[in-house]
Amino acid sequence: MRRLAPVTHPDLLVGVETGDDAAVWRLDDDRALVVTADFITPVVDDARTWGRVAAANAVSDVYAMGGRPLLALDLVGWNREELSTDLLGDVLLGAQDVADAGGFVLAGGHTVDDPEPKFGLAVVGEVHPDRLLTNAAFRDGDVLVLSKPLGVGVATTAIKRGDAPPAVVDEVLASMVRLNDDASRIALDAGATGATDVTGFGLLGHLGRAMEESGLDVRIDVAAVAIPDGIRELAEAGAMPGGSRRNLAWVEGRLDGAGLDRGGCDELDVLLLADAQTSGGLLFGVDGSRVADVLASLEDTGHRPSVVGRTMPGTGRITMA
C-alpha cells in the first residue's frame, strides 16, 4: 500500500490510513455509506455452517463502524471439479440465514474457479456520521469491553485436527455465527466512540493498531479475558494456528517487557491474546460508570463479555498484568 498514492477526499471519512475495519463515505450530513469485503476458507466441515460463519465475519466490519448493513454480494471461489454445486448451494443458504437475521439483502455475487474454496461477502451499510465508531477514537480512561471470548483460532485448528471436544465446538460455533449487531448497538448506547472487531489479527493486533491510531497506551488484565473452557488445553496440545504466531511477531514491538514473560504471563497466555479469530467479537471503550450496564446488556443478549483493560495516554504500547 505504501506504493499507492494517498487517497484523500472531504467525504472519505475513513480510508486506509488507520487500518480500520471498513471504508466510510459521507453522502450528506445525516448519512454515510460503510463499505467492506471479506472472505475465508472453510473453518468447519458443514457447508451451511461455513456460509453462516463467513457471512457473519464479513458483515461484522459494518457493525464495528457503528453501522447497519443494507445489502451484500456473495464472493465465491469454487473448485467445480471436486465440489458439487449442491454443496455451494448449502454455503449460500448459510449466508442467507445471516442476511435474514441481520435484516440485509443478498443481491447476487461473483464466482471464480479456485482450487481451494473460499466464501465471503462484499457489504454496503449505512451509518450516521455523528454516530461513527472507529479504531482511532478510543479515549483516555476508556474501559475496554470485549463482547465475545477468544480462542476461535485454537478451536478451528483443533477441529481440523479432529481432536476438538464437542462442547468446545458447540460454544465456538455459536460464537462465530453470532452477529455483532447487538454489541454495536449496546456500545453506541453507552457512548462508545472507539471500536474494532477482533478477527484475523487477534486481540493484540487489533488493539495495538487501535491504540496507536488513538494516541493511547493500554493495560490488559490477562486473567479477565474470557476464553472458553478447554481452549487452553487444546493450545497446550499443539492446536495453535500459525496466524497467531505471526500476529504476535507483528505486535512484538508494541509490548512492554522482555520476551514472552510479561507481567507474569507465560508464552501461552500471550499467544492466546494473539489468537487469530474468525467472526470474533467487538472491542469497544466506555466510561467506567457504564460498564456494569454494558455487561448486563451483553449478557442479556446471549453474549459472554469480558472487561479486558483500560486505556491511558501514550503511543500505542501494550502492558499485560
C-alpha positions as a Python dict, from the first residue, in 0.01 Angstrom:
ca = {
    (1, 'M'): (0, 0, 0),
    (2, 'R'): (295, 236, 53),
    (3, 'R'): (348, 242, -325),
    (4, 'L'): (-2, 381, -383),
    (5, 'A'): (-83, 750, -376),
    (6, 'P'): (-273, 852, -61),
    (7, 'V'): (-647, 878, -118),
    (8, 'T'): (-788, 1198, 26),
    (9, 'H'): (-1135, 1340, -19),
    (10, 'P'): (-1350, 1550, 216),
    (11, 'D'): (-1627, 1289, 204),
    (12, 'L'): (-1400, 991, 270),
    (13, 'L'): (-1445, 979, 646),
    (14, 'V'): (-1249, 655, 692),
    (15, 'G'): (-998, 524, 438),
    (16, 'V'): (-690, 305, 451),
    (17, 'E'): (-470, 529, 665),
    (18, 'T'): (-580, 398, 1004),
    (19, 'G'): (-623, 33, 907),
    (20, 'D'): (-984, 40, 1022),
    (21, 'D'): (-1247, -228, 961),
    (22, 'A'): (-1428, -64, 666),
    (23, 'A'): (-1432, 243, 445),
    (24, 'V'): (-1687, 516, 519),
    (25, 'W'): (-1813, 764, 259),
    (26, 'R'): (-2029, 1062, 359),
    (27, 'L'): (-2339, 1120, 146),
    (28, 'D'): (-2472, 1418, 342),
    (29, 'D'): (-2487, 1548, 699),
    (30, 'D'): (-2707, 1259, 813),
    (31, 'R'): (-2594, 963, 605),
    (32, 'A'): (-2274, 781, 522),
    (33, 'L'): (-2204, 453, 346),
    (34, 'V'): (-1996, 179, 509),
    (35, 'V'): (-1826, -49, 254),
    (36, 'T'): (-1628, -365, 321),
    (37, 'A'): (-1536, -706, 179),
    (38, 'D'): (-1407, -1023, 341),
    (39, 'F'): (-1385, -1393, 259),
    (40, 'I'): (-1240, -1700, 426),
    (41, 'T'): (-1151, -2061, 355),
    (42, 'P'): (-1358, -2332, 529),
    (43, 'V'): (-1324, -2342, 907),
    (44, 'V'): (-1577, -2622, 964),
    (45, 'D'): (-1690, -2927, 766),
    (46, 'D'): (-2061, -2839, 738),
    (47, 'A'): (-2114, -2622, 429),
    (48, 'R'): (-2413, -2428, 557),
    (49, 'T'): (-2240, -2351, 886),
    (50, 'W'): (-1934, -2232, 695),
    (51, 'G'): (-2158, -1999, 494),
    (52, 'R'): (-2305, -1859, 813),
    (53, 'V'): (-1964, -1807, 973),
    (54, 'A'): (-1818, -1643, 661),
    (55, 'A'): (-2115, -1409, 623),
    (56, 'A'): (-2118, -1312, 991),
    (57, 'N'): (-1743, -1250, 970),
    (58, 'A'): (-1779, -1020, 668),
    (59, 'V'): (-2074, -816, 793),
    (60, 'S'): (-1904, -767, 1130),
    (61, 'D'): (-1697, -487, 978),
    (62, 'V'): (-2011, -278, 930),
    (63, 'Y'): (-2118, -327, 1291),
    (64, 'A'): (-1766, -239, 1406),
    (65, 'M'): (-1811, 104, 1246),
    (66, 'G'): (-2143, 157, 1426),
    (67, 'G'): (-2340, 96, 1108),
    (68, 'R'): (-2615, -134, 986),
    (69, 'P'): (-2582, -348, 671),
    (70, 'L'): (-2810, -280, 374),
    (71, 'L'): (-2708, -526, 104),
    (72, 'A'): (-2428, -764, 16),
    (73, 'L'): (-2284, -961, -273),
    (74, 'D'): (-2154, -1317, -243),
    (75, 'L'): (-1783, -1367, -317),
    (76, 'V'): (-1713, -1729, -415),
    (77, 'G'): (-1403, -1925, -509),
    (78, 'W'): (-1513, -2279, -603),
    (79, 'N'): (-1344, -2595, -727),
    (80, 'R'): (-1601, -2723, -977),
    (81, 'E'): (-1402, -3039, -1046),
    (82, 'E'): (-1407, -3152, -682),
    (83, 'L'): (-1710, -2988, -523),
    (84, 'S'): (-2075, -3007, -625),
    (85, 'T'): (-2296, -2708, -695),
    (86, 'D'): (-2541, -2851, -439),
    (87, 'L'): (-2271, -2804, -177),
    (88, 'L'): (-2226, -2445, -291),
    (89, 'G'): (-2600, -2402, -255),
    (90, 'D'): (-2569, -2502, 111),
    (91, 'V'): (-2297, -2237, 161),
    (92, 'L'): (-2520, -1973, 4),
    (93, 'L'): (-2813, -2080, 222),
    (94, 'G'): (-2591, -2025, 527),
    (95, 'A'): (-2520, -1673, 409),
    (96, 'Q'): (-2891, -1620, 355),
    (97, 'D'): (-2954, -1727, 716),
    (98, 'V'): (-2722, -1447, 829),
    (99, 'A'): (-2874, -1191, 591),
    (100, 'D'): (-3222, -1272, 722),
    (101, 'A'): (-3104, -1240, 1083),
    (102, 'G'): (-2923, -912, 1010),
    (103, 'G'): (-3204, -759, 805),
    (104, 'F'): (-2999, -704, 491),
    (105, 'V'): (-3036, -824, 131),
    (106, 'L'): (-2816, -1062, -66),
    (107, 'A'): (-2830, -918, -416),
    (108, 'G'): (-2613, -1150, -626),
    (109, 'G'): (-2240, -1200, -636),
    (110, 'H'): (-1945, -1332, -830),
    (111, 'T'): (-1787, -1678, -862),
    (112, 'V'): (-1444, -1781, -988),
    (113, 'D'): (-1278, -2120, -1032),
    (114, 'D'): (-1039, -2180, -743),
    (115, 'P'): (-856, -2497, -633),
    (116, 'E'): (-927, -2400, -270),
    (117, 'P'): (-1285, -2300, -182),
    (118, 'K'): (-1338, -1952, -44),
    (119, 'F'): (-1652, -1765, 53),
    (120, 'G'): (-1743, -1424, 187),
    (121, 'L'): (-1933, -1106, 116),
    (122, 'A'): (-1889, -755, -16),
    (123, 'V'): (-2117, -547, 207),
    (124, 'V'): (-2267, -199, 188),
    (125, 'G'): (-2413, -46, 503),
    (126, 'E'): (-2508, 293, 638),
    (127, 'V'): (-2421, 498, 945),
    (128, 'H'): (-2490, 847, 1075),
    (129, 'P'): (-2162, 1042, 1052),
    (130, 'D'): (-2205, 1157, 1413),
    (131, 'R'): (-2251, 800, 1543),
    (132, 'L'): (-1947, 651, 1379),
    (133, 'L'): (-1724, 406, 1566),
    (134, 'T'): (-1359, 396, 1458),
    (135, 'N'): (-1036, 240, 1575),
    (136, 'A'): (-886, 590, 1606),
    (137, 'A'): (-1145, 725, 1851),
    (138, 'F'): (-1070, 542, 2174),
    (139, 'R'): (-1040, 785, 2468),
    (140, 'D'): (-811, 822, 2767),
    (141, 'G'): (-960, 626, 3056),
    (142, 'D'): (-1184, 406, 2843),
    (143, 'V'): (-1264, 71, 2999),
    (144, 'L'): (-1230, -188, 2723),
    (145, 'V'): (-1511, -439, 2677),
    (146, 'L'): (-1479, -747, 2455),
    (147, 'S'): (-1817, -893, 2355),
    (148, 'K'): (-1705, -1248, 2270),
    (149, 'P'): (-1445, -1488, 2412),
    (150, 'L'): (-1112, -1552, 2240),
    (151, 'G'): (-991, -1894, 2129),
    (152, 'V'): (-1160, -1937, 1791),
    (153, 'G'): (-829, -1993, 1611),
    (154, 'V'): (-725, -2266, 1853),
    (155, 'A'): (-1066, -2431, 1828),
    (156, 'T'): (-1084, -2432, 1448),
    (157, 'T'): (-729, -2570, 1432),
    (158, 'A'): (-836, -2850, 1668),
    (159, 'I'): (-1146, -2912, 1456),
    (160, 'K'): (-927, -2960, 1150),
    (161, 'R'): (-706, -3198, 1351),
    (162, 'G'): (-1012, -3391, 1463),
    (163, 'D'): (-948, -3359, 1836),
    (164, 'A'): (-1179, -3075, 1943),
    (165, 'P'): (-1423, -3181, 2220),
    (166, 'P'): (-1792, -3144, 2121),
    (167, 'A'): (-1858, -2891, 2399),
    (168, 'V'): (-1580, -2665, 2271),
    (169, 'V'): (-1702, -2699, 1912),
    (170, 'D'): (-2058, -2609, 2009),
    (171, 'E'): (-1955, -2298, 2206),
    (172, 'V'): (-1715, -2172, 1940),
    (173, 'L'): (-1958, -2229, 1652),
    (174, 'A'): (-2232, -2045, 1841),
    (175, 'S'): (-1990, -1756, 1893),
    (176, 'M'): (-1879, -1741, 1529),
    (177, 'V'): (-2232, -1731, 1385),
    (178, 'R'): (-2350, -1469, 1636),
    (179, 'L'): (-2384, -1130, 1471),
    (180, 'N'): (-2225, -823, 1628),
    (181, 'D'): (-2538, -614, 1578),
    (182, 'D'): (-2643, -616, 1944),
    (183, 'A'): (-2288, -546, 2059),
    (184, 'S'): (-2265, -248, 1822),
    (185, 'R'): (-2597, -106, 1944),
    (186, 'I'): (-2501, -154, 2309),
    (187, 'A'): (-2165, 17, 2251),
    (188, 'L'): (-2330, 317, 2085),
    (189, 'D'): (-2599, 345, 2351),
    (190, 'A'): (-2323, 351, 2614),
    (191, 'G'): (-2149, 643, 2442),
    (192, 'A'): (-1862, 449, 2284),
    (193, 'T'): (-1664, 626, 2013),
    (194, 'G'): (-1378, 378, 1965),
    (195, 'A'): (-1429, 20, 1849),
    (196, 'T'): (-1286, -256, 1633),
    (197, 'D'): (-1382, -615, 1573),
    (198, 'V'): (-1132, -880, 1680),
    (199, 'T'): (-1068, -1104, 1381),
    (200, 'G'): (-760, -1232, 1200),
    (201, 'F'): (-501, -1015, 1377),
    (202, 'G'): (-616, -1126, 1722),
    (203, 'L'): (-683, -910, 2024),
    (204, 'L'): (-324, -787, 2048),
    (205, 'G'): (-301, -697, 1680),
    (206, 'H'): (-629, -510, 1652),
    (207, 'L'): (-586, -344, 1991),
    (208, 'G'): (-227, -242, 1920),
    (209, 'R'): (-324, -69, 1597),
    (210, 'A'): (-624, 98, 1759),
    (211, 'M'): (-414, 233, 2045),
    (212, 'E'): (-153, 370, 1806),
    (213, 'E'): (-419, 544, 1596),
    (214, 'S'): (-591, 680, 1909),
    (215, 'G'): (-266, 804, 2068),
    (216, 'L'): (-305, 585, 2376),
    (217, 'D'): (-146, 302, 2571),
    (218, 'V'): (-341, 13, 2723),
    (219, 'R'): (-305, -217, 3020),
    (220, 'I'): (-461, -561, 2965),
    (221, 'D'): (-594, -766, 3256),
    (222, 'V'): (-496, -1105, 3113),
    (223, 'A'): (-685, -1314, 3368),
    (224, 'A'): (-1009, -1127, 3294),
    (225, 'V'): (-1014, -1205, 2920),
    (226, 'A'): (-1287, -1462, 2851),
    (227, 'I'): (-1162, -1787, 2696),
    (228, 'P'): (-1387, -2096, 2665),
    (229, 'D'): (-1314, -2396, 2886),
    (230, 'G'): (-1090, -2643, 2705),
    (231, 'I'): (-918, -2392, 2476),
    (232, 'R'): (-602, -2366, 2682),
    (233, 'E'): (-569, -2745, 2693),
    (234, 'L'): (-607, -2766, 2315),
    (235, 'A'): (-341, -2497, 2271),
    (236, 'E'): (-106, -2683, 2506),
    (237, 'A'): (-162, -2994, 2292),
    (238, 'G'): (-40, -2805, 1983),
    (239, 'A'): (-359, -2664, 1828),
    (240, 'M'): (-208, -2318, 1784),
    (241, 'P'): (-268, -2164, 1440),
    (242, 'G'): (33, -2024, 1257),
    (243, 'G'): (-153, -1695, 1220),
    (244, 'S'): (-143, -1644, 1595),
    (245, 'R'): (236, -1664, 1600),
    (246, 'R'): (255, -1423, 1305),
    (247, 'N'): (23, -1185, 1491),
    (248, 'L'): (249, -1195, 1795),
    (249, 'A'): (559, -1131, 1584),
    (250, 'W'): (388, -827, 1430),
    (251, 'V'): (282, -678, 1764),
    (252, 'E'): (602, -771, 1949),
    (253, 'G'): (748, -422, 1928),
    (254, 'R'): (441, -272, 2098),
    (255, 'L'): (455, -497, 2404),
    (256, 'D'): (620, -373, 2722),
    (257, 'G'): (864, -606, 2894),
    (258, 'A'): (1120, -855, 2767),
    (259, 'G'): (1048, -1171, 2572),
    (260, 'L'): (720, -1350, 2628),
    (261, 'D'): (732, -1333, 3008),
    (262, 'R'): (543, -1008, 3069),
    (263, 'G'): (352, -920, 3381),
    (264, 'G'): (372, -1279, 3500),
    (265, 'C'): (214, -1404, 3175),
    (266, 'D'): (362, -1716, 3022),
    (267, 'E'): (406, -1780, 2650),
    (268, 'L'): (68, -1945, 2612),
    (269, 'D'): (-113, -1653, 2780),
    (270, 'V'): (37, -1413, 2529),
    (271, 'L'): (-27, -1639, 2230),
    (272, 'L'): (-393, -1673, 2323),
    (273, 'L'): (-422, -1294, 2326),
    (274, 'A'): (-283, -1302, 1971),
    (275, 'D'): (-512, -1589, 1866),
    (276, 'A'): (-632, -1540, 1509),
    (277, 'Q'): (-1012, -1511, 1532),
    (278, 'T'): (-1282, -1570, 1273),
    (279, 'S'): (-1603, -1373, 1331),
    (280, 'G'): (-1479, -1254, 1669),
    (281, 'G'): (-1641, -1002, 1898),
    (282, 'L'): (-1641, -625, 1916),
    (283, 'L'): (-1384, -448, 2131),
    (284, 'F'): (-1501, -104, 2242),
    (285, 'G'): (-1429, 154, 2508),
    (286, 'V'): (-1679, 300, 2755),
    (287, 'D'): (-1672, 518, 3063),
    (288, 'G'): (-1625, 321, 3382),
    (289, 'S'): (-1967, 428, 3511),
    (290, 'R'): (-2134, 245, 3219),
    (291, 'V'): (-1951, -86, 3243),
    (292, 'A'): (-2198, -271, 3466),
    (293, 'D'): (-2492, -180, 3242),
    (294, 'V'): (-2297, -271, 2929),
    (295, 'L'): (-2203, -612, 3062),
    (296, 'A'): (-2560, -680, 3173),
    (297, 'S'): (-2696, -581, 2831),
    (298, 'L'): (-2447, -803, 2652),
    (299, 'E'): (-2526, -1097, 2878),
    (300, 'D'): (-2900, -1041, 2829),
    (301, 'T'): (-2848, -1075, 2452),
    (302, 'G'): (-2661, -1404, 2488),
    (303, 'H'): (-2301, -1279, 2486),
    (304, 'R'): (-2012, -1382, 2711),
    (305, 'P'): (-1836, -1047, 2752),
    (306, 'S'): (-1529, -952, 2949),
    (307, 'V'): (-1359, -632, 3066),
    (308, 'V'): (-1010, -668, 2924),
    (309, 'G'): (-829, -347, 3016),
    (310, 'R'): (-813, 29, 3038),
    (311, 'T'): (-656, 299, 2822),
    (312, 'M'): (-417, 577, 2921),
    (313, 'P'): (-220, 846, 2734),
    (314, 'G'): (60, 705, 2523),
    (315, 'T'): (181, 598, 2182),
    (316, 'G'): (32, 252, 2126),
    (317, 'R'): (214, 50, 2392),
    (318, 'I'): (53, -261, 2547),
    (319, 'T'): (119, -370, 2906),
    (320, 'M'): (-11, -701, 3042),
    (321, 'A'): (-83, -777, 3404),
}
